Amino acid sequence: MSQPWDFFLAGREAVMFSLDEAKKYLRVDSNDEDDIIQQELDAAESLVASVLRKDSLGEDDSPIVTVAVLYSLAYINEHREEADHHALTITLRNLLFGERDPRF
């Protein structure tokens, strides 16, 4: 089933967090939603990479990038049905303004 955030995933590799790290951050103990949480994590990392104008994220990214990915993950997870992706993107642009690649 297609998810509202799938368009962020086109051609991107998400590498910042593992599924276990994401579940720990979200305080999820069961394995019932592993596939959904993995998709949410991939979408969060891809969205942050898109805002940064990068092809992918890496371990060398700044702490604010880590915060942005975790914020996005929590937002997408919490608002699965009624997420305002435009508002999320604007928030990320404001949060990551200093980290964004200046190219257009």
N, C-alpha and C positions, 0 to 999 in steps of 0.2 A: 504494500500500500504506500502510495506517495505521501510524503510529509511536507508541510508548508515550507520547510527550510531546505528542501532538497536542492533548490537552484543554487545554493551557496557551495555545494560540494563539487561542482563541475571542475574536473582536472586538478584538484587540490589533494595534497597528502597531509593528513593530520598526524602530528608526531609528539606533541607536548606531554600528553597525559595518557596513562593506561586506563583501561576500563575499571580496574580495581581502585586506582587513585580517584577516579571520578565518582565511583560508588561510595568510597569513603568520605569524600567531600560532601556528597549529597545525603550522607547518612542512610544509605540503602544497604540492608543486610542480605536480602534474598536475591536469588538469581532469576526471578520471574521476569524482570524487565531489562535484562542485560542487552538484548538487541536494541531496544528503544533508547536506553542510556548511551549505548555506543553511537547510535545515529545522532543523538543530541550532542554528544561530545565532538563528533566529526563536524557537525554543523557549527558548533560554537568556535572551534579552532579555525574552520574555513572562513567563517564570518570575520573573525579577528584578522586573519591573514588578508582578506579582501579589503578591510578598512585600512590596514597598514600598507596596502598595495604591494604585497609580497606573494610569491608563489606558494610558500609554505612557512610554517613556524619551526623553530628549532630550539634546542636546549640553551643556546646562547642569547635568547631574547631576554629583555629586561624584566624586572619584577612587575612592572605595570602591565606588561603584556600577559603575564601569568594571571594577574588579577582580572584583566579583561576577559580572558578565556573562562575563568571560574565564574565570573559574574554572568557571562553569556550562558554558560551551561546551566547555572541555577535558574536564570530567567526562563530559558527554553523549557526546562524541566517543570518548573512551577506553573507556567502558563501554556501548557500544551495545546489547549483548545482555543484560547483567546489571546494568544501572544500578539503584541503590536511590534512587528519586526522593523517597521520604519523607526519607531521610537527607540528601539534597542540599537539600531544602527547609528542614529544620531547621538545617543549616549556614548557609544563606543568611539565615535569620531571625536567627541569632546574629550573623552578620557585619554585617547591615544594621539591627540593632536601633535605632541612633541616627538612622537615615535614614527609618524607616517613618512613614507617615502615621498619626497617632493615632486616626483614625476607625475605626469598626467597621461 
